[in-house]
Amino acid sequence: MSVQEQAVLTAMSTVMDPDLNQNLVQAGMVKDLRIEGGKVSLRIELTTPACPIKDKLKADAEAALRGVAGVDTVEVTMSANVKRQPSSAGKDQLLPGVKNVLLVGAGKGGVGKSTVALNLACALARHGASVGLLDADFYGPSVPVMTGIKRQPVSRDGKVLEPLEAHGIKVMSIGFLIEADQALIWRGPMLQGALMQLVRDVNWGPLDYMVVDLPPGTGDIPLSIAQQLKSSGAVLVTTPQDVALADVIRAKQMFDKLHVPILGIVENMSQFICPHCGQGTHIFSHGGGRKASELMEMPFLGEVPLELSIREGGDHGLPVVVSRPDGAEGQAFMELSRKVAQRVSVENAARSTPSVTQAAPQ
């Protein structure tokens, strides 16, 4: 019995992507369909290499194909093509090669926002995405130390700076352009001008994601970034105690007023695990991040433990997601990256005009 293309497409239309609320054929994710006798091969193109349900979609597709009459051999491969956030007039021209801008913010300092931003960027890169990290915290640029980069950026044409690279990501920070012990005594207009230079006058190239480490609070720089860059959304970082949660509520209100989607909240320093006995201790209370997410009706992205290795990695320029990717700490950030990428895909799909794409042999 010969296998019919329509029968294959019908089978694939039973496999749903629950995040996009579409089947794989509707979503245009079925590529390179080949039928050779009883062998069917195809490629599923995901919207992110960090898709948390990648394995399930592959297994469901294989099962659906095996149910087609005449099929005796199935070959399903997976790939990814990160979708660009829907354009907004004028706002996407500053970063024409960047598909998605992810803001990482916090209502107050000291909650580990830069640690989360750096490890999130590195985790997305480990999944296979092209990633950049912009350190927009001008008064406290910690990314140079945390990445271990000790050199200055150069310009090949005298006009545009080349971003530095470390751990698989492109990086830029005002900290690369000033002396380590130099204090920036700048007012708002000077900060905004310098910030736009780091955005506009850096050769970022094509990127799937740019992670922006915002300064804490709701001042000039977070406002300028949110207003002038079209972002896919913001990740809010907090610690469990009440004072941090009160501040993150104010940060959410700022993003809401600027119509920036909240991708979710992550609770950093959720608990300390004793390296000797393995006992967990909730030094800063516990569960506050989840409680805040429920109170403010936004996704809870997970908990990151208070671990010595995370602090050591930041001090030595080696992010824990790179130094210990299989440890509990590294896995916490890898899971965070999957959830963030998932939320970005959902937000982009929600803001795009729905379309139905029929897959065909290529």
C-alpha positions in Angstrom: 0.0 0.0 0.0 1.4 3.4 -1.0 1.6 6.1 1.6 -0.3 9.2 0.7 0.9 12.7 1.6 -2.5 13.8 2.7 -2.7 10.9 5.1 0.7 11.9 6.6 -0.5 15.6 7.0 -3.7 14.5 8.6 -1.8 12.4 11.1 0.5 15.3 11.9 -2.5 17.6 12.4 -3.4 15.5 15.4 -0.2 16.5 17.2 -0.8 19.7 19.2 1.6 22.3 20.4 -0.2 23.2 23.6 1.7 26.5 24.0 0.7 27.9 20.6 -2.7 26.1 20.8 -2.2 24.9 17.2 -1.4 21.6 15.6 1.9 21.2 13.9 0.5 21.6 10.4 -1.4 24.7 11.3 1.6 26.2 13.0 3.7 25.6 9.9 6.2 23.4 11.9 6.2 20.4 9.5 9.1 20.7 7.1 11.0 18.6 4.5 8.4 15.9 4.2 9.7 12.9 2.2 7.8 9.7 1.4 9.8 6.8 -0.1 7.7 3.7 -0.2 6.9 2.9 3.4 9.4 5.3 4.8 8.3 8.7 6.0 10.8 11.4 7.1 10.1 15.0 8.1 11.5 17.8 10.2 9.7 19.6 13.0 10.8 23.2 13.2 10.3 24.6 16.7 9.9 28.2 17.6 12.9 28.0 20.0 15.8 25.5 20.6 14.9 25.7 24.3 11.5 24.3 23.8 10.6 22.5 27.0 8.3 19.9 25.3 10.7 19.1 22.4 10.9 15.4 23.3 7.2 15.0 23.8 6.4 16.6 20.4 8.9 14.3 18.7 7.5 11.2 20.4 3.9 12.2 19.6 4.8 12.8 16.0 6.5 9.5 15.6 3.5 7.7 17.2 1.1 9.5 14.9 3.1 8.6 11.8 3.3 4.9 12.8 -0.5 4.9 12.8 -0.7 5.8 9.1 -1.6 2.9 6.8 1.5 1.6 4.9 4.1 3.3 7.0 6.8 1.0 8.3 9.7 3.3 8.9 9.6 6.8 10.6 12.3 9.4 10.8 11.5 12.6 12.7 14.2 15.2 13.2 14.0 18.4 15.2 15.2 21.9 14.4 14.4 25.4 15.6 13.9 28.8 14.0 13.3 31.5 16.7 10.5 33.8 15.7 10.9 37.5 15.7 8.8 39.5 18.0 6.1 41.4 16.1 7.5 44.7 14.8 6.5 48.1 16.3 7.1 51.2 14.2 10.4 52.8 15.0 11.2 50.6 18.0 12.8 47.7 16.2 15.2 49.8 14.0 17.8 50.2 16.8 18.4 46.5 16.8 17.4 45.2 13.3 19.2 41.9 13.7 17.8 41.0 17.1 14.7 38.9 17.1 13.7 39.2 20.7 14.8 41.6 23.5 14.3 40.1 27.0 14.4 42.6 29.9 15.6 41.3 33.3 14.6 43.7 36.1 14.0 44.0 39.8 12.4 46.5 42.1 15.4 46.7 44.3 19.1 45.9 44.3 20.8 42.9 45.9 18.4 40.2 44.7 20.8 38.6 42.2 19.3 40.2 39.0 22.7 40.3 37.2 23.4 36.7 38.1 20.0 35.6 36.7 20.5 37.7 33.5 23.9 36.2 32.8 23.0 32.6 33.5 19.8 33.0 31.6 21.7 34.3 28.6 24.3 31.4 28.9 21.6 28.8 29.3 19.8 30.0 26.1 23.1 29.8 24.3 23.7 26.2 25.6 20.3 25.3 24.0 21.7 26.4 20.7 20.3 30.0 20.4 22.4 33.0 19.4 22.4 35.3 22.4 23.7 38.7 23.4 23.8 40.3 26.9 23.6 44.1 27.4 24.6 45.3 30.8 22.5 48.4 31.2 23.2 48.8 34.9 25.5 51.9 34.5 26.0 52.6 38.2 26.8 49.1 39.1 28.1 47.2 36.0 28.9 43.8 37.3 28.9 41.9 34.0 32.6 42.4 33.2 33.6 40.7 36.5 30.9 38.0 36.2 31.9 37.1 32.6 35.6 37.2 33.3 36.2 39.6 30.4 39.2 41.9 31.1 39.7 43.5 27.7 38.2 46.5 26.0 36.0 46.3 22.8 37.5 47.5 19.6 36.1 49.1 16.5 37.0 47.8 13.0 35.7 50.9 11.1 36.1 53.6 13.7 32.3 53.9 14.0 30.9 50.8 15.5 32.1 48.7 18.5 32.5 45.0 18.2 30.8 43.2 21.2 33.1 41.0 23.3 32.3 37.3 23.6 32.4 34.9 26.5 30.7 31.6 27.3 29.0 31.5 23.9 27.3 34.9 24.1 28.1 38.4 22.9 28.5 40.9 25.7 28.6 44.7 26.1 28.8 46.8 29.2 29.8 50.4 30.1 32.2 48.6 32.5 34.4 47.7 29.5 34.8 51.4 28.6 35.8 52.9 31.9 38.4 52.1 34.6 37.3 49.5 37.1 37.5 52.0 40.0 35.9 54.9 38.2 32.5 56.1 39.4 30.0 57.3 36.8 28.7 60.7 38.1 26.3 61.2 35.3 22.8 62.7 35.2 19.9 61.2 33.3 20.4 62.7 29.8 24.1 61.6 29.8 23.1 58.1 30.8 20.4 57.8 28.2 22.8 59.0 25.5 25.5 56.5 26.5 22.9 53.7 26.7 21.6 54.3 23.2 25.2 54.2 21.9 25.6 50.7 23.4 22.5 49.7 21.6 22.9 51.5 18.3 26.6 51.7 17.9 27.5 48.1 18.6 27.7 45.5 15.9 25.4 43.0 17.6 24.7 41.1 14.4 21.9 38.6 14.1 20.7 37.3 17.5 17.8 35.1 18.6 17.7 36.8 22.0 19.2 39.8 23.6 19.1 39.7 27.4 19.2 43.2 29.0 20.3 43.5 32.6 18.4 46.5 33.8 19.4 48.6 36.8 17.2 48.0 39.8 14.1 50.2 40.4 12.0 52.3 38.1 14.3 55.1 37.1 15.5 56.7 33.9 17.4 53.7 32.4 14.6 51.1 32.8 12.1 53.6 31.4 14.3 54.5 28.4 15.0 50.8 27.6 11.3 49.9 27.8 10.2 52.9 25.8 12.7 52.8 23.0 13.3 49.1 22.5 10.5 46.8 21.4 10.9 44.0 23.9 9.3 40.5 24.0 8.8 40.9 27.7 10.4 41.2 31.1 11.6 38.7 33.7 11.2 40.0 37.3 13.7 38.8 39.9 12.9 38.7 43.6 14.0 37.1 46.8 11.4 35.5 49.2 11.2 38.2 51.8 8.3 40.7 52.0 10.4 43.8 51.4 11.7 42.4 48.0 8.2 41.4 47.0 6.8 44.8 47.7 9.5 46.3 45.3 8.9 43.8 42.6 5.2 44.8 42.6 6.2 48.3 41.8 8.5 47.1 39.0 5.6 45.2 37.5 3.4 48.2 37.6 6.0 50.2 35.7 6.1 47.6 32.9 2.4 47.3 32.8 2.1 51.1 32.2 4.6 50.8 29.4 2.8 47.8 27.9 5.7 45.5 28.3 4.5 41.9 28.8 5.7 40.2 32.0 7.2 36.8 31.1 7.2 35.8 34.7 8.9 36.0 38.1 11.8 34.0 39.4 12.6 33.6 43.1 16.3 33.8 43.7 18.1 32.6 46.8 15.0 30.5 47.6 16.8 28.2 50.0 20.3 27.3 51.2 21.2 23.6 50.9 23.9 22.6 53.4 26.8 21.0 51.5 27.5 18.7 54.4 24.1 17.3 55.5 21.9 18.2 52.5 19.4 20.0 54.7 17.5 22.9 53.2 17.2 26.2 55.1 14.9 29.0 54.0 17.2 31.9 55.1 15.0 34.6 53.4 11.7 32.9 54.0 10.2 30.8 51.2 7.4 30.8 48.7 7.2 34.6 48.4 7.9 34.5 44.6 5.1 32.0 43.9 2.7 34.0 46.2 3.6 37.2 44.3 3.0 35.5 41.0 -0.4 34.4 42.0 -1.3 37.8 43.5 -0.3 39.6 40.4 -1.5 36.9 38.0 1.8 36.3 36.2 3.7 33.1 35.5 6.0 31.7 38.1 9.3 30.8 36.4 10.9 28.8 39.3 13.3 29.0 42.2 17.1 29.4 42.2 18.8 28.1 45.3 21.3 30.1 47.4 24.5 28.2 46.5 28.1 28.9 47.1 29.0 27.8 43.6 26.8 30.5 42.1 28.6 33.2 44.1 32.0 31.7 43.3 31.1 31.5 39.6 30.2 35.2 39.6 33.4 36.2 41.3 35.6 34.1 39.1 33.9 35.0 35.8 32.5 31.5 35.2 28.7 31.3 35.3 27.4 28.3 37.2 25.3 27.2 34.1 28.6 26.8 32.3 30.7 25.4 35.2 28.1 23.1 36.6 25.4 22.6 34.0 24.3 19.3 35.4 24.2 20.4 39.1 21.1 21.5 40.8 22.1 25.1 40.4 22.9 24.8 36.7 19.7 22.9 36.1 17.6 25.6 37.8 18.9 28.1 35.3 18.4 25.7 32.3 14.8 25.1 33.4 14.4 28.9 33.8 15.7 29.4 30.2 13.2 26.9 28.8 10.3 28.5 30.5 11.4 32.0 29.4 11.8 30.8 25.8 8.4 29.2 26.0 6.8 32.4 27.2 8.4 34.4 24.5 7.1 32.1 21.8 3.6 32.3 23.3 3.7 36.1 23.5 4.9 36.4 20.0 2.2 34.1 18.7 -0.4 36.0 20.6 0.6 39.3 19.1 0.9 38.0 15.5 -1.9 37.5 13.1 -2.9 33.8 13.2 -2.2 31.9 10.0 -2.7 28.4 8.8 0.2 26.9 6.8 0.0 23.7 4.8 3.1 21.7 4.9 4.4 20.3 1.6 7.5 18.4 0.4 10.5 20.7 0.0 
